[in-house]
Amino acid sequence: LPYAQCYGGHQFGMWAGQLGDGRAITLGEMLNSKSERWELQLKGAGKTPYSRFADGLAVLRSSIREFLCSEAMHCLGIPTTRALCLVMTGKYVTRDMFY
Protein backbone atom coordinates (compact mmCIF):
# COMPACT_ATOMS: atom_id res chain seq x y z
CA LEU A 1 0.00 0.00 0.00
CA PRO A 2 1.68 3.29 -1.06
CA TYR A 3 2.23 5.91 1.64
CA ALA A 4 3.80 9.33 2.20
CA GLN A 5 5.68 10.56 5.28
CA CYS A 6 5.90 14.12 6.49
CA TYR A 7 9.10 15.67 7.79
CA GLY A 8 10.09 18.79 9.66
CA GLY A 9 13.24 20.82 9.87
CA HIS A 10 15.00 24.14 9.84
CA GLN A 11 14.61 26.76 7.13
CA PHE A 12 16.57 29.99 7.05
CA GLY A 13 18.13 29.25 10.46
CA MET A 14 14.85 28.71 12.32
CA TRP A 15 12.74 25.65 13.15
CA ALA A 16 9.95 25.59 10.57
CA GLY A 17 7.97 22.61 11.85
CA GLN A 18 6.28 20.40 9.26
CA LEU A 19 7.74 21.08 5.82
CA GLY A 20 5.88 18.53 3.71
CA ASP A 21 6.78 15.14 2.26
CA GLY A 22 9.65 15.89 -0.11
CA ARG A 23 7.34 15.02 -3.04
CA ALA A 24 7.97 11.34 -2.25
CA ILE A 25 5.51 8.44 -2.28
CA THR A 26 6.81 5.12 -0.94
CA LEU A 27 5.59 2.11 -2.91
CA GLY A 28 7.15 -0.48 -0.61
CA GLU A 29 10.34 -2.27 0.38
CA MET A 30 12.13 -5.26 -1.07
CA LEU A 31 15.21 -7.37 -0.35
CA ASN A 32 17.79 -7.67 -3.10
CA SER A 33 19.92 -10.75 -3.81
CA LYS A 34 22.40 -9.68 -1.06
CA SER A 35 19.55 -9.37 1.49
CA GLU A 36 19.92 -5.58 1.46
CA ARG A 37 16.67 -3.71 2.04
CA TRP A 38 15.65 -1.33 -0.74
CA GLU A 39 12.84 1.22 -0.46
CA LEU A 40 11.05 1.94 -3.72
CA GLN A 41 9.69 5.47 -4.11
CA LEU A 42 8.16 7.77 -6.66
CA LYS A 43 9.32 11.36 -6.36
CA GLY A 44 7.39 14.24 -7.82
CA ALA A 45 4.42 12.02 -8.68
CA GLY A 46 1.70 14.33 -7.37
CA LYS A 47 -0.26 15.41 -4.33
CA THR A 48 -0.10 13.52 -1.04
CA PRO A 49 -1.76 14.30 2.32
CA TYR A 50 1.43 16.21 3.28
CA SER A 51 1.89 18.28 0.10
CA ARG A 52 0.55 21.34 1.92
CA PHE A 53 -0.39 23.87 -0.76
CA ALA A 54 1.85 22.49 -3.51
CA ASP A 55 0.92 20.11 -6.33
CA GLY A 56 3.60 17.53 -5.45
CA LEU A 57 4.97 17.47 -8.98
CA ALA A 58 8.65 17.76 -9.90
CA VAL A 59 10.04 19.71 -12.83
CA LEU A 60 12.50 18.00 -15.18
CA ARG A 61 15.39 20.40 -14.57
CA SER A 62 15.53 19.86 -10.79
CA SER A 63 14.96 16.11 -11.22
CA ILE A 64 17.96 15.82 -13.56
CA ARG A 65 20.09 17.85 -11.14
CA GLU A 66 19.08 15.66 -8.18
CA PHE A 67 19.74 12.49 -10.20
CA LEU A 68 23.23 13.62 -11.27
CA CYS A 69 24.17 14.83 -7.77
CA SER A 70 23.10 11.57 -6.11
CA GLU A 71 25.12 9.54 -8.64
CA ALA A 72 28.17 11.77 -8.12
CA MET A 73 27.90 11.35 -4.34
CA HIS A 74 27.60 7.57 -4.75
CA CYS A 75 30.73 7.48 -6.96
CA LEU A 76 32.60 9.50 -4.31
CA GLY A 77 31.67 6.93 -1.66
CA ILE A 78 29.19 9.19 0.13
CA PRO A 79 26.06 7.32 1.31
CA THR A 80 23.04 8.66 -0.57
CA THR A 81 19.78 7.70 -2.18
CA ARG A 82 19.93 6.54 -5.78
CA ALA A 83 17.42 6.74 -8.59
CA LEU A 84 16.61 3.92 -10.97
CA CYS A 85 15.38 6.23 -13.72
CA LEU A 86 13.66 9.51 -14.61
CA VAL A 87 10.22 9.33 -16.22
CA MET A 88 8.27 12.11 -17.92
CA THR A 89 4.48 12.07 -18.02
CA GLY A 90 3.91 14.72 -20.67
CA LYS A 91 2.20 16.98 -18.13
CA TYR A 92 3.62 20.50 -18.31
CA VAL A 93 4.68 21.88 -14.91
CA THR A 94 5.52 25.57 -14.50
CA ARG A 95 7.23 27.03 -11.46
CA ASP A 96 9.10 30.33 -11.69
CA MET A 97 9.49 31.86 -15.15
CA PHE A 98 13.08 32.85 -14.26
CA TYR A 99 14.01 29.40 -12.88
Rosetta constraint file for C-alpha pairs under 8 A:
AtomPair CA 1 CA 27 HARMONIC 6.64 0.50
AtomPair CA 1 CA 28 HARMONIC 7.19 0.50
AtomPair CA 2 CA 25 HARMONIC 6.54 0.50
AtomPair CA 2 CA 26 HARMONIC 5.45 0.50
AtomPair CA 2 CA 27 HARMONIC 4.48 0.50
AtomPair CA 2 CA 28 HARMONIC 6.66 0.50
AtomPair CA 3 CA 25 HARMONIC 5.71 0.50
AtomPair CA 3 CA 26 HARMONIC 5.32 0.50
AtomPair CA 3 CA 27 HARMONIC 6.81 0.50
AtomPair CA 4 CA 21 HARMONIC 6.53 0.50
AtomPair CA 4 CA 24 HARMONIC 6.42 0.50
AtomPair CA 4 CA 25 HARMONIC 4.88 0.50
AtomPair CA 4 CA 26 HARMONIC 6.05 0.50
AtomPair CA 4 CA 48 HARMONIC 6.59 0.50
AtomPair CA 4 CA 49 HARMONIC 7.46 0.50
AtomPair CA 4 CA 50 HARMONIC 7.36 0.50
AtomPair CA 5 CA 21 HARMONIC 5.60 0.50
AtomPair CA 5 CA 24 HARMONIC 7.91 0.50
AtomPair CA 5 CA 25 HARMONIC 7.86 0.50
AtomPair CA 5 CA 50 HARMONIC 7.35 0.50
AtomPair CA 6 CA 18 HARMONIC 6.87 0.50
AtomPair CA 6 CA 19 HARMONIC 7.23 0.50
AtomPair CA 6 CA 20 HARMONIC 5.22 0.50
AtomPair CA 6 CA 21 HARMONIC 4.44 0.50
AtomPair CA 6 CA 22 HARMONIC 7.80 0.50
AtomPair CA 6 CA 50 HARMONIC 5.89 0.50
AtomPair CA 7 CA 18 HARMONIC 5.70 0.50
AtomPair CA 7 CA 19 HARMONIC 5.92 0.50
AtomPair CA 7 CA 20 HARMONIC 5.93 0.50
AtomPair CA 7 CA 21 HARMONIC 6.02 0.50
AtomPair CA 7 CA 22 HARMONIC 7.93 0.50
AtomPair CA 8 CA 16 HARMONIC 6.86 0.50
AtomPair CA 8 CA 17 HARMONIC 4.88 0.50
AtomPair CA 8 CA 18 HARMONIC 4.15 0.50
AtomPair CA 8 CA 19 HARMONIC 5.05 0.50
AtomPair CA 8 CA 20 HARMONIC 7.29 0.50
AtomPair CA 9 CA 15 HARMONIC 5.86 0.50
AtomPair CA 9 CA 16 HARMONIC 5.83 0.50
AtomPair CA 9 CA 17 HARMONIC 5.91 0.50
AtomPair CA 9 CA 18 HARMONIC 6.99 0.50
AtomPair CA 9 CA 19 HARMONIC 6.83 0.50
AtomPair CA 10 CA 14 HARMONIC 5.21 0.50
AtomPair CA 10 CA 15 HARMONIC 4.28 0.50
AtomPair CA 10 CA 16 HARMONIC 5.30 0.50
AtomPair CA 10 CA 17 HARMONIC 7.47 0.50
AtomPair CA 11 CA 15 HARMONIC 6.40 0.50
AtomPair CA 11 CA 16 HARMONIC 5.91 0.50
AtomPair CA 20 CA 50 HARMONIC 5.04 0.50
AtomPair CA 20 CA 51 HARMONIC 5.38 0.50
AtomPair CA 20 CA 52 HARMONIC 6.29 0.50
AtomPair CA 21 CA 48 HARMONIC 7.80 0.50
AtomPair CA 21 CA 50 HARMONIC 5.55 0.50
AtomPair CA 21 CA 51 HARMONIC 6.20 0.50
AtomPair CA 22 CA 43 HARMONIC 7.72 0.50
AtomPair CA 23 CA 43 HARMONIC 5.33 0.50
AtomPair CA 23 CA 44 HARMONIC 4.84 0.50
AtomPair CA 23 CA 45 HARMONIC 7.02 0.50
AtomPair CA 23 CA 46 HARMONIC 7.14 0.50
AtomPair CA 23 CA 47 HARMONIC 7.72 0.50
AtomPair CA 23 CA 48 HARMONIC 7.85 0.50
AtomPair CA 23 CA 51 HARMONIC 7.08 0.50
AtomPair CA 23 CA 56 HARMONIC 5.10 0.50
AtomPair CA 23 CA 57 HARMONIC 6.85 0.50
AtomPair CA 23 CA 58 HARMONIC 7.50 0.50
AtomPair CA 24 CA 41 HARMONIC 6.39 0.50
AtomPair CA 24 CA 42 HARMONIC 5.68 0.50
AtomPair CA 24 CA 43 HARMONIC 4.33 0.50
AtomPair CA 24 CA 44 HARMONIC 6.31 0.50
AtomPair CA 24 CA 45 HARMONIC 7.38 0.50
AtomPair CA 25 CA 41 HARMONIC 5.45 0.50
AtomPair CA 25 CA 42 HARMONIC 5.16 0.50
AtomPair CA 25 CA 43 HARMONIC 6.30 0.50
AtomPair CA 25 CA 45 HARMONIC 7.41 0.50
AtomPair CA 25 CA 48 HARMONIC 7.67 0.50
AtomPair CA 26 CA 39 HARMONIC 7.20 0.50
AtomPair CA 26 CA 40 HARMONIC 5.98 0.50
AtomPair CA 26 CA 41 HARMONIC 4.30 0.50
AtomPair CA 26 CA 42 HARMONIC 6.44 0.50
AtomPair CA 27 CA 39 HARMONIC 7.71 0.50
AtomPair CA 27 CA 40 HARMONIC 5.52 0.50
AtomPair CA 27 CA 41 HARMONIC 5.44 0.50
AtomPair CA 27 CA 42 HARMONIC 7.26 0.50
AtomPair CA 28 CA 39 HARMONIC 5.95 0.50
AtomPair CA 28 CA 40 HARMONIC 5.55 0.50
AtomPair CA 28 CA 41 HARMONIC 7.36 0.50
AtomPair CA 29 CA 37 HARMONIC 6.70 0.50
AtomPair CA 29 CA 38 HARMONIC 5.51 0.50
AtomPair CA 29 CA 39 HARMONIC 4.37 0.50
AtomPair CA 29 CA 40 HARMONIC 5.92 0.50
AtomPair CA 30 CA 37 HARMONIC 5.72 0.50
AtomPair CA 30 CA 38 HARMONIC 5.29 0.50
AtomPair CA 30 CA 39 HARMONIC 6.55 0.50
AtomPair CA 30 CA 40 HARMONIC 7.75 0.50
AtomPair CA 31 CA 35 HARMONIC 5.13 0.50
AtomPair CA 31 CA 36 HARMONIC 5.35 0.50
AtomPair CA 31 CA 37 HARMONIC 4.61 0.50
AtomPair CA 31 CA 38 HARMONIC 6.07 0.50
AtomPair CA 32 CA 36 HARMONIC 5.45 0.50
AtomPair CA 32 CA 37 HARMONIC 6.59 0.50
AtomPair CA 32 CA 38 HARMONIC 7.10 0.50
AtomPair CA 43 CA 57 HARMONIC 7.95 0.50
AtomPair CA 43 CA 58 HARMONIC 7.35 0.50
AtomPair CA 44 CA 56 HARMONIC 5.55 0.50
AtomPair CA 44 CA 57 HARMONIC 4.20 0.50
AtomPair CA 44 CA 58 HARMONIC 4.27 0.50
AtomPair CA 44 CA 59 HARMONIC 7.88 0.50
AtomPair CA 45 CA 56 HARMONIC 6.44 0.50
AtomPair CA 45 CA 57 HARMONIC 5.49 0.50
AtomPair CA 45 CA 58 HARMONIC 7.23 0.50
AtomPair CA 46 CA 55 HARMONIC 5.92 0.50
AtomPair CA 46 CA 56 HARMONIC 4.19 0.50
AtomPair CA 46 CA 57 HARMONIC 4.81 0.50
AtomPair CA 47 CA 51 HARMONIC 5.71 0.50
AtomPair CA 47 CA 54 HARMONIC 7.44 0.50
AtomPair CA 47 CA 55 HARMONIC 5.24 0.50
AtomPair CA 47 CA 56 HARMONIC 4.54 0.50
AtomPair CA 47 CA 57 HARMONIC 7.30 0.50
AtomPair CA 48 CA 56 HARMONIC 7.01 0.50
AtomPair CA 51 CA 55 HARMONIC 6.75 0.50
AtomPair CA 51 CA 56 HARMONIC 5.85 0.50
AtomPair CA 57 CA 93 HARMONIC 7.39 0.50
AtomPair CA 58 CA 62 HARMONIC 7.25 0.50
AtomPair CA 58 CA 63 HARMONIC 6.66 0.50
AtomPair CA 58 CA 93 HARMONIC 7.60 0.50
AtomPair CA 59 CA 63 HARMONIC 6.30 0.50
AtomPair CA 59 CA 93 HARMONIC 6.15 0.50
AtomPair CA 59 CA 94 HARMONIC 7.59 0.50
AtomPair CA 59 CA 95 HARMONIC 7.97 0.50
AtomPair CA 60 CA 64 HARMONIC 6.10 0.50
AtomPair CA 60 CA 88 HARMONIC 7.75 0.50
AtomPair CA 61 CA 65 HARMONIC 6.35 0.50
AtomPair CA 62 CA 66 HARMONIC 6.09 0.50
AtomPair CA 63 CA 67 HARMONIC 6.08 0.50
AtomPair CA 63 CA 86 HARMONIC 7.53 0.50
AtomPair CA 64 CA 68 HARMONIC 6.16 0.50
AtomPair CA 64 CA 86 HARMONIC 7.70 0.50
AtomPair CA 65 CA 69 HARMONIC 6.09 0.50
AtomPair CA 66 CA 70 HARMONIC 6.10 0.50
AtomPair CA 67 CA 71 HARMONIC 6.33 0.50
AtomPair CA 67 CA 82 HARMONIC 7.41 0.50
AtomPair CA 67 CA 83 HARMONIC 6.40 0.50
AtomPair CA 68 CA 72 HARMONIC 6.14 0.50
AtomPair CA 69 CA 73 HARMONIC 6.14 0.50
AtomPair CA 70 CA 74 HARMONIC 6.17 0.50
AtomPair CA 70 CA 80 HARMONIC 6.26 0.50
AtomPair CA 70 CA 81 HARMONIC 6.45 0.50
AtomPair CA 70 CA 82 HARMONIC 5.97 0.50
AtomPair CA 70 CA 83 HARMONIC 7.86 0.50
AtomPair CA 71 CA 75 HARMONIC 6.21 0.50
AtomPair CA 71 CA 82 HARMONIC 6.64 0.50
AtomPair CA 72 CA 76 HARMONIC 6.27 0.50
AtomPair CA 73 CA 77 HARMONIC 6.40 0.50
AtomPair CA 73 CA 78 HARMONIC 5.13 0.50
AtomPair CA 73 CA 79 HARMONIC 7.18 0.50
AtomPair CA 73 CA 80 HARMONIC 6.71 0.50
AtomPair CA 74 CA 78 HARMONIC 5.39 0.50
AtomPair CA 74 CA 79 HARMONIC 6.26 0.50
AtomPair CA 74 CA 80 HARMONIC 6.28 0.50
AtomPair CA 74 CA 82 HARMONIC 7.81 0.50
AtomPair CA 95 CA 99 HARMONIC 7.32 0.50
